[in-house]
Amino acid sequence: MTSFAFKVTPYQGFEERIMQLRNRNRHDRRDRPYLDWRYRSPGSRIPPEIYWVSRNNSELVGMAAVIHRPYRLKGAHRELMVLGDISLDRKYRGTGLADDFFAFIADELTTKDLPGGLVIPNTPARKVLARNGWQSGEPLVHHVCWLNPARKLRPLVRSQAAAAALQYLFSLLLGGKLRRIDSREYSLGSVREFNARFEELWRRSDTGNHCLRNRDRASLTWRYSDRPSGNFRIATCMSGNILDGYLVYGSDNNSTCHVYDIFCRDSDCVRPLLKMFITDLRTRGGVDAIRLCLNETHPYSPLLRQIGFLPRKEDDLFMLFSANSDTCLEKYHWMLTAGDKDV
């Protein structure tokens, strides 16, 4: 007779078993350097925890990880339990085992002296999580700014000339939007690493009642500079010698520029930063589109639409777990980017 048991272990000492179980259930295989990087958490006082499902008290058939990440919640620095690396062997999916497993995790999370948890799950996991105490936050919206839509338009119109004409019209409209943004106070820069100015920007930034991931120098360096096989670039928005904002980005083989993170001291410098960044990419060429993912009610979202970004809802959302009755994380105002997914 098959029986299942649940347990919790640290990451250290279980690295190889985590990698083996995760890789046999995921399309994106990962190696030890990646996992060792991912399970670090600068600024956290709590080591990561691995939740396991074992069969007959021996064979490991499922896992999920809880990594404690520092966040700023309405001005207060707290740690959130970020759930990830959810994995269950295929033959046990749809049997009800996942519900038992996530009920066990939920019971464990309520014992922590922390506000709660955050996860950006795939669709199958989302349904199980919803049945076990996780509340839907809101959709993650992929904002797209087309710099050179000709290749996208060509299959939709009759001729190359028509595509070129539409491209020209689109360029005029984008240029008109950009010219209306006053960026004379700022200059666009580029740095290779996160220096002391990023620490100072984080300390003096007014985030009001919003909740967002920690962006001090150590966290940014870990997330982007230290990531194995990472190829991130950093654009800065300077007011004299003062850093007022930045974005972290990279390009893929499809001529798309992905902005993984964007942060400014306040909303006033968001549009100038994006104007200068878009203008720079248009001048250099080779980029067809800019893609930037934010949660639906992120305070920067309306500003993106004013510039010319088109919102595209996809099947992504984040979910929240409130660990006690005094905390309702789903009622907070969140500022999430693609960087919150830890990939």
N, C-alpha and C positions, 0 to 999 in steps of 0.2 A: 504494500500500500504506500502510495506517495504522500509525503508530508512536507510542508514548507515552513521555514522559520525565518525570522527577520532579526538583523543585528546591526550594530553601529560600530565602525572602526575609524581610526585616523587614516589619513592618506599615506603617511610614512609607514613603510613596511608592507604596503599592499599595492605598490605602484604597478608591478607587472600584471597582477590579476585584474586591476582596473583597466589597463590597456588592452588585455586580451578580450575581456568581456565587452568592452566598448567597441572595439574594432570588428568583432564578429557580428555586431548588430547595427553598424553604421556604414554608410557609403563613404564617408570621409575618414579615412584611416589616419590615426595620429601616432606619433612616436613619443619616447620618453622625454626628450627635451621640451616638446610642446606641453605635455601634461605637467611636467615639473614647473613650467612657467605658469600655466593656467591655475594651478592650485596654490600659487603664492598669493598673498593679499597684503600689500603694504598698508600700514595704518590700522590693521586689524589686530586685536588682542586675542582672537580665538582661532585656533587652527581649523582647517577644513574637516568635515565629517562625511564619511561614506556610509550610505545605507545599503544593506545587502539583502537579497532574497537567496536562500539556499534550499536545495532539494535534498531531503533525507539527511539534513544536518551536515552535508559534505559538499555537494556540487553547487557552485555559485551560478545562478541562472538569471539574476537581475541586479541592478544597482541604480543608485541616484546619488548625486553629490550635493552637499550644502557647503558653499564657500561664503565666508562672512566678509562682506564688502562695506567700507565706510561710505555713508551717504550724509548729506545735509538735509534734514527734515525740518522745514519751517525754521531755518536758522540754527537748529541744534544739531550737533554732530552725533550721529547714531550709527549702529551697524545693522545692515539688513542681511538676512539669510537668502542668498541667491541660489536657487535650485537649478541644477544642470546635469549634463551627462546622463540623462534618463535612458535606461537600456533594459530591455527584457527579451530573453530568447524567444524567437518567433513561435515556437510550438506552444508557448504558454500564454500568448496573447489571445484576448477574447475569452478567457476561461474564468474571469473574475479575480484572478490572482493580483492583477494590477490594482484593483480597488482595495484589496486587503493590504497591499504594500503601501499605497498612498495614505490609507487610514492610519497605518502604523507611523508613517512619517509625520502626519499631522499631529498625532498624539505626542510625538517626541518634540515637535517644534513648539508646542504650547507650554512646554516646561522651561523654555529658555527665557532669560531675562532680557529680551530683545523685542522691538516693536513688531517684527513680522518678517515675511519673505517676499521675494520677487522672482518671477520666472517668465521667460518668453518661450512658450512651448509650441510644438507642432500640433496639428489638428487632433490626431488620436489621443495624445497626452492631455490635451486641453479638456476633453470630455471627462476623462477620469479625474483630473484635478478638480473640476467643477463639482463633482459628486463628493469631494472629500475636503471641503472647506476653503478652496481657493476661489476668489471672486475675480470676475473679469474687470480689468482696468479700462482700457480703451484701445482702439486700433492704432497700429503703427502705420503712418502714411509715408509713402515714397514720393517725394517731390522731385520733379524732373524739369530741368531748364535746358531747352534745346539750343545749342549753338550752331549746329550744322545738321538740320533735319533732312537734307536732300536725299541721303541714302535711305532714310526711313520713308520718305514720300515717293520715291521713284516707283516702287511696285504699285502705288495707289493711283498714279496719274498716267496719262497716255504717252507722254514723251519726256525726254530728258530736259527739253526746253521748259516745259510746264513745271517740272520739279525745280529747275533753277529759278524760275520766276517766283515760285512760292518761297523758295529759300531767301531770295532777295527781300521779299515783302516781310518775311519773318524777321530778318536781320534788322530792317528798318524799325519794326515795332519794338524789338528788344533794345535797340540803340536809343529809341525815344524814351523808354522807361528808365534806362540807366542815366541818361542826361538829366533827368529830373531829380536825381539823388545828389545832394551836395556832399562831396567827400574831401573838400579842400582842407579840412582840419586834420586829415589822416594821411598816412602813407602805407603802402603795402610792402611788407618785408618777408623774408624767408630765413629760417634758422634750422640748424641740423639737430639740435637737442633742446630739451626743455630746461631753460636756465632759471636763475633766481627771479627774473621778471614774472614768470608764470606763477610762482609762489606768491608774489606780491599781488598779482591780479586776483588770485583766488581769495586772498585775505580781505581785500577791499571791495569785493563784488557784492552788490546788493541783490540777493535772490528772493527777497520778500518772503511770501508764504509758500514758495515753490519747494519741491522736493527733488533733489538731483544727486547724482553720483559725485563723490569727492574728486576734485580736480586740483589737488595740490601737486607739487613738482614730483614727489615720489610716485604717486599714483599714475600720473601721465607717463613718466619714464617707464614704469613697469608695463603699462598697457600697450604702449606703442613702440618705444625705443627698444625694449628688451624682448619683445615678442619674437620667437624663432621664425625665420623666413618672412618677417615683416618688411614691408617696403613702403613706409609711410613718409609723407612730406608734411611740413608745418608751414603754413602761411600766417603771418602776423599782421595785425592792424595797429599801427603805431600813431600816437599823438605826441610828436616830438620824440623824446626818449622814453616815453611811458607806453607800456603795452596795455591796450584797451580791449583787445580781443584776438582770437585766433581760430583757425580751423585746421583739422588734420585730414589729409586726403591721400588718395592713391588712384591709379588708373589701371584698367584691365585691357585685355587684348581686343575688346570691341569698341575702343575709343570712347569709353565712358569714364568720367571722373567721378569716383565715389567719395563723398565727404562723410567721414566716419564720426567726426566730432566737430561741433562749433560752440564757442562760448565767448560771450562778451560781458564787459563790466555792467552794462545795462543795454536796453533795447535800442538806444540811440545810435550805437555804432554797428549794429547788425547789417543794416542796408548798405552803409558805406563800405564795410568789409566785403560783402558779397559783390557789390558793384566793381570794386577794384580787382577782386579775384576773377570775376567773369571777364572783365576787360583784358586782363593779363592772359587768360586762356585763349580768348579770341585772337589776340595779337600773335601768340605763339603758334596757334593752329594745332591740328591733329586730334582735337577733342570734339566729338559730336554732341555730347550731352553731359550734364552734371546731375548726379543723383544724390539726394540727401534725405535720410529717413529720420522722422521725428514722430513722437506721439501726437495724436490728433489735436489735443488742446495745448500743445507746447506754445509758449508765448511768442516764439519766432515764426510760427506757421503763417499768421496773417501777413507778416512782413515779406515772406518768401513769395506769396501770391502777388504782392504789389510789384515785385521785381520782374516777374515773368515765369516763376516756377509753377508747374501744373501738378496739382495733387493727384496721386494715384493710389487708391486704397487697394491693398492686397490682403492675402489671408494671414496677416500677422497681427497679433495683439499681445499685450502683457497681462499677467495675472498677479494678484496679490493675496497674501495670507496674513491676516491680522492675528497675532499670537495671543492677544488677550482682549477683554471687552472694553478696555480703555483706549484701544487703538483701532481706528478704522482707516487703513491705508488707502482703500479705494476712494475715499472722499478727499484725499489730498490733491494738490495741483502739481502734476509731475512734469519734469523736463528730462525726457529720455532721448537718446540718440542711438545710432547703430552700435556705438561703443559699449552700451549696457549689456549687449549680448555676449560679451567676452570673446568674440571671434573676429 
